[in-house]
């Protein structure tokens, strides 16, 4: 391991494609803050996410395990209590820990917030003791029962509907300034700290602030474009290229807003002399499809725009540069613990899986990454619902169904390295 390090800032830009960020060659000025970060960091060209959606990816980053090892999926949407997390290890070592997220999967009921002293999550209106106790236990019992799992699936559907309703007109970006404010306050008050932030702005539905909408999507009304990927994937709604271009503009505006908010946090760490000794990780959990492969959103596929994600790591004492070596996102677990000099409380830390190690990936025979996509039970149900609402008897002719028929694969397979 490396010598014990300092503070850790771990930022996930939820649903952000690598090819929409300027450090990766995007022609639009979406991320000047990340451009500046890239000048003093390692930019990874071939970072591979272990799944195309939030829950299993975060579970992998927080445990160092593949999805089939940690078991968190739509059919079992929580971490087992026996699985130790990154935050638990950091807290046990004396770090102050905080999680700021409006993502509905990063909550006590999935146990992804286990180990965080401070939490500002999707269910912030409810007492933390209730969420981490009564509700989390009930959620686990419901999902462990074959008879009750349909109830759990419906609860997730209702959560999606609530998210759609309340995001309209504001979107997740309305919560981002508060998340950054909270992170700034926490880093001022804590001694040795581990801060995790998930920013949801780029996730559907997208309602960027007017300032950035005018820059990247002038004249586009967010209410006029398709904000529900299931409508398109079920065949209930068509989207032409002009509409997808408008959607991409709104998406870029949301990315620009997140970048501006990160600038506030980064500038504060510099002004308070915390920046130099802080490990900074900025990545995405997965990407998004905007009509490629006849799909919209991030379900029903593991195409490169979904799983070849951005990853930028600033580590004190490590020279800036670019790496085309294939890396896996669950290795961030090993990297953070290696930097901090902290022993794991779950998956043992492996030096050959730390991005800071000269021996990184010596265990591997060739460059392969594993991607897993378990049955998306909720999305399949939503396809049926959207198709029925559009007076279609079944979504058998939908883009998503056609793709599932033509791209049947095993649940787990390797992805060889190649350039995009």
VENPE-V845516 format. One record per residue. N is the residue number from 0. RES is the residue in one small letter. SS is DSSP state (@ for helix, = for strand, . for the rest). OMEGA is omega in whole degrees, -180 to 180 (none if undefined). NEAR is the number of other ideal C-beta (glycine too) atoms within 8 Angstrom. Layout:
# VENPE-V845516
N|RES|SS|OMEGA|NEAR + N|RES|SS|OMEGA|NEAR
This chain:
# VENPE-V845516
0|x|.|175|6 + 1|x|.|173|10 + 2|x|.|179|4 + 3|x|.|-176|6 + 4|x|.|-177|12 + 5|x|.|-177|8 + 6|x|.|-179|12 + 7|x|=|173|16 + 8|x|=|-175|14 + 9|x|=|-176|11 + 10|x|=|174|13 + 11|x|=|173|13 + 12|x|=|-171|13 + 13|x|.|172|14 + 14|x|.|-176|13 + 15|x|.|177|15 + 16|x|.|178|10 + 17|x|@|-174|13 + 18|x|@|174|9 + 19|x|@|179|12 + 20|x|.|-176|14 + 21|x|@|176|12 + 22|x|@|179|12 + 23|x|@|173|10 + 24|x|.|179|6 + 25|x|.|-173|10 + 26|x|.|180|3 + 27|x|.|-174|8 + 28|x|.|-177|6 + 29|x|.|-169|12 + 30|x|.|177|13 + 31|x|@|179|9 + 32|x|@|178|11 + 33|x|@|174|14 + 34|x|@|180|10 + 35|x|@|178|8 + 36|x|@|-178|14 + 37|x|@|180|11 + 38|x|.|180|7 + 39|x|.|-176|7 + 40|x|.|171|12 + 41|x|=|178|13 + 42|x|=|-178|12 + 43|x|=|-178|13 + 44|x|=|-173|9 + 45|x|=|175|12 + 46|x|=|-174|13 + 47|x|=|178|14 + 48|x|.|-176|15 + 49|x|.|-180|15 + 50|x|.|-178|14 + 51|x|.|178|13 + 52|x|.|-164|11 + 53|x|@|-169|11 + 54|x|@|-178|13 + 55|x|@|-179|15 + 56|x|@|179|14 + 57|x|@|177|14 + 58|x|@|178|15 + 59|x|@|180|17 + 60|x|@|-178|13 + 61|x|@|-178|11 + 62|x|@|-177|17 + 63|x|.|-177|14 + 64|x|.|173|11 + 65|x|.|-180|11 + 66|x|@|180|15 + 67|x|@|179|7 + 68|x|@|180|7 + 69|x|@|170|13 + 70|x|.|-179|9 + 71|x|.|-179|12 + 72|x|=|180|11 + 73|x|.|-180|12 + 74|x|.|177|9 + 75|x|=|-166|9 + 76|x|.|176|13 + 77|x|.|174|12 + 78|x|.|174|15 + 79|x|.|-178|7 + 80|x|.|-179|5 + 81|x|.|-178|3 + 82|x|.|178|11 + 83|x|.|-177|9 + 84|x|.|178|15 + 85|x|@|-179|14 + 86|x|@|178|15 + 87|x|@|179|12 + 88|x|@|-180|16 + 89|x|@|179|16 + 90|x|@|180|14 + 91|x|@|-180|8 + 92|x|.|177|9 + 93|x|.|177|5 + 94|x|.|166|12 + 95|x|=|-172|11 + 96|x|=|-180|15 + 97|x|=|179|16 + 98|x|=|178|15 + 99|x|=|-173|12 + 100|x|=|172|13 + 101|x|.|179|10 + 102|x|.|-175|12 + 103|x|.|179|8 + 104|x|.|-177|10 + 105|x|.|-173|14 + 106|x|.|179|12 + 107|x|@|-176|14 + 108|x|@|173|10 + 109|x|@|-178|15 + 110|x|.|176|11 + 111|x|.|178|13 + 112|x|.|177|14 + 113|x|.|178|11 + 114|x|.|179|11 + 115|x|.|178|12 + 116|x|.|179|6 + 117|x|=|180|9 + 118|x|=|171|10 + 119|x|=|-171|10 + 120|x|.|-174|13 + 121|x|.|-177|9 + 122|x|.|-174|9 + 123|x|.|-179|6 + 124|x|.|-177|3 + 125|x|.|-179|8 + 126|x|.|-179|5 + 127|x|@|-179|8 + 128|x|@|180|6 + 129|x|@|-178|9 + 130|x|@|-175|13 + 131|x|@|180|9 + 132|x|@|-173|8 + 133|x|@|-175|6 + 134|x|@|-180|11 + 135|x|@|179|13 + 136|x|@|178|8 + 137|x|@|179|8 + 138|x|@|-180|13 + 139|x|@|-179|9 + 140|x|@|179|9 + 141|x|@|-177|12 + 142|x|@|178|13 + 143|x|@|-179|6 + 144|x|.|178|8 + 145|x|.|-177|4 + 146|x|.|-175|5 + 147|x|.|-177|10 + 148|x|@|177|11 + 149|x|@|176|7 + 150|x|@|179|8 + 151|x|@|179|12 + 152|x|@|179|12 + 153|x|@|177|8 + 154|x|@|177|9 + 155|x|@|177|11 + 156|x|@|179|12 + 157|x|@|177|8 + 158|x|@|177|9 + 159|x|@|-180|10 + 160|x|@|177|8 + 161|x|@|179|8 + 162|x|@|179|9 + 163|x|@|-176|11 + 164|x|@|-174|7 + 165|x|@|179|7 + 166|x|@|-178|11 + 167|x|.|178|11 + 168|x|.|179|5 + 169|x|.|-179|8 + 170|x|.|-178|13 + 171|x|.|-178|11 + 172|x|@|178|13 + 173|x|@|180|7 + 174|x|@|-175|9 + 175|x|@|178|14 + 176|x|@|179|8 + 177|x|@|178|8 + 178|x|@|179|15 + 179|x|@|176|13 + 180|x|@|-180|8 + 181|x|@|179|12 + 182|x|@|178|14 + 183|x|@|179|11 + 184|x|@|-179|8 + 185|x|@|-178|13 + 186|x|@|176|15 + 187|x|@|-174|7 + 188|x|@|-174|5 + 189|x|.|175|9 + 190|x|.|172|4 + 191|x|.|-172|8 + 192|x|=|172|13 + 193|x|=|-177|16 + 194|x|=|176|14 + 195|x|=|180|14 + 196|x|=|173|15 + 197|x|=|-180|15 + 198|x|=|-169|14 + 199|x|.|-171|13 + 200|x|.|-174|15 + 201|x|.|179|14 + 202|x|.|176|9 + 203|x|.|-6|8 + 204|x|.|-176|10 + 205|x|.|178|15 + 206|x|.|-175|11 + 207|x|.|174|17 + 208|x|.|-174|8 + 209|x|@|-179|6 + 210|x|@|-177|6 + 211|x|@|176|13 + 212|x|@|180|15 + 213|x|@|180|8 + 214|x|@|-173|8 + 215|x|@|180|14 + 216|x|.|-176|12 + 217|x|.|177|8 + 218|x|.|-177|4 + 219|x|.|177|11 + 220|x|.|-179|6 + 221|x|@|180|12 + 222|x|@|-174|5 + 223|x|@|-179|6 + 224|x|.|180|11 + 225|x|.|-179|11 + 226|x|.|-179|9 + 227|x|.|-176|10 + 228|x|@|-178|11 + 229|x|@|178|13 + 230|x|@|179|11 + 231|x|@|-176|15 + 232|x|@|178|17 + 233|x|.|-176|16 + 234|x|.|-179|12 + 235|x|.|-179|13 + 236|x|.|175|8 + 237|x|.|175|4 + 238|x|.|178|10 + 239|x|.|-175|6 + 240|x|@|179|6 + 241|x|@|179|6 + 242|x|@|177|10 + 243|x|@|178|11 + 244|x|@|176|8 + 245|x|@|179|12 + 246|x|@|179|13 + 247|x|@|178|10 + 248|x|@|177|13 + 249|x|@|178|17 + 250|x|@|178|13 + 251|x|@|179|13 + 252|x|@|177|16 + 253|x|@|178|15 + 254|x|@|179|16 + 255|x|@|178|15 + 256|x|@|177|14 + 257|x|@|-180|15 + 258|x|@|179|13 + 259|x|@|179|10 + 260|x|@|176|13 + 261|x|@|178|13 + 262|x|@|178|10 + 263|x|@|-179|10 + 264|x|@|-180|13 + 265|x|@|-180|12 + 266|x|@|179|8 + 267|x|@|179|10 + 268|x|@|177|12 + 269|x|@|-178|9 + 270|x|@|-179|6 + 271|x|.|177|8 + 272|x|.|178|6 + 273|x|.|-171|10 + 274|x|.|-170|8 + 275|x|.|-175|6 + 276|x|.|-179|8 + 277|x|.|170|13 + 278|x|=|-179|15 + 279|x|=|177|12 + 280|x|=|174|14 + 281|x|=|-177|12 + 282|x|=|169|14 + 283|x|.|175|14 + 284|x|.|178|15 + 285|x|.|179|15 + 286|x|.|-176|15 + 287|x|.|174|13 + 288|x|=|178|14 + 289|x|=|179|9 + 290|x|.|176|9 + 291|x|@|179|8 + 292|x|@|180|7 + 293|x|@|-180|7 + 294|x|.|180|15 + 295|x|=|-178|10 + 296|x|=|-178|11 + 297|x|.|173|11 + 298|x|.|174|12 + 299|x|.|176|9 + 300|x|.|173|11 + 301|x|.|179|8 + 302|x|.|-175|10 + 303|x|@|178|6 + 304|x|@|179|11 + 305|x|@|-170|14 + 306|x|@|173|14 + 307|x|=|-166|12 + 308|x|=|175|15 + 309|x|=|175|15 + 310|x|=|179|12 + 311|x|=|-175|16 + 312|x|=|173|14 + 313|x|=|180|12 + 314|x|.|178|12 + 315|x|.|178|10 + 316|x|.|180|3 + 317|x|.|-179|9 + 318|x|.|177|3 + 319|x|.|178|8 + 320|x|=|178|6 + 321|x|=|-180|7 + 322|x|=|175|10 + 323|x|=|176|7 + 324|x|=|179|9 + 325|x|=|179|9 + 326|x|=|-180|15 + 327|x|=|-172|10 + 328|x|.|178|16 + 329|x|.|177|14 + 330|x|@|175|13 + 331|x|@|174|12 + 332|x|@|-179|14 + 333|x|@|-178|15 + 334|x|@|-179|14 + 335|x|@|-179|16 + 336|x|@|177|15 + 337|x|@|180|14 + 338|x|@|-176|13 + 339|x|@|-176|14 + 340|x|.|-174|9 + 341|x|.|176|13 + 342|x|.|-179|7 + 343|x|.|171|11 + 344|x|.|178|8 + 345|x|.|178|10 + 346|x|.|180|10 + 347|x|.|178|4 + 348|x|.|179|14 + 349|x|.|-178|9 + 350|x|@|-178|10 + 351|x|@|175|10 + 352|x|@|176|14 + 353|x|.|179|17 + 354|x|.|-180|12 + 355|x|.|-176|10 + 356|x|.|175|11 + 357|x|.|-179|3 + 358|x|.|-176|6 + 359|x|.|176|13 + 360|x|.|174|9 + 361|x|.|179|6 + 362|x|.|-170|6 + 363|x|.|173|7 + 364|x|.|-173|2 + 365|x|.|-177|5 + 366|x|.|178|10 + 367|x|=|173|10 + 368|x|=|-178|11 + 369|x|=|180|11 + 370|x|=|-178|14 + 371|x|=|178|12 + 372|x|.|-180|8 + 373|x|.|-173|10 + 374|x|.|-178|7 + 375|x|.|-172|11 + 376|x|@|-178|9 + 377|x|@|-179|11 + 378|x|@|178|12 + 379|x|@|177|9 + 380|x|@|-180|10 + 381|x|@|175|12 + 382|x|@|180|15 + 383|x|@|-179|11 + 384|x|@|-179|10 + 385|x|@|178|14 + 386|x|@|180|15 + 387|x|@|179|9 + 388|x|@|179|7 + 389|x|.|179|11 + 390|x|.|171|4 + 391|x|.|-176|10 + 392|x|.|177|4 + 393|x|.|-179|6 + 394|x|.|-174|15 + 395|x|.|179|5 + 396|x|.|-179|6 + 397|x|.|176|13 + 398|x|@|-179|10 + 399|x|@|-180|14 + 400|x|@|179|11 + 401|x|@|-179|10 + 402|x|@|180|13 + 403|x|@|-179|9 + 404|x|@|-173|7 + 405|x|@|-176|6 + 406|x|.|177|7 + 407|x|.|179|5 + 408|x|.|175|5 + 409|x|.|-178|4 + 410|x|.|-176|7 + 411|x|=|177|8 + 412|x|=|-176|7 + 413|x|=|178|6 + 414|x|=|178|10 + 415|x|=|179|7 + 416|x|.|169|8 + 417|x|.|-177|4 + 418|x|.|180|4 + 419|x|.|none|6
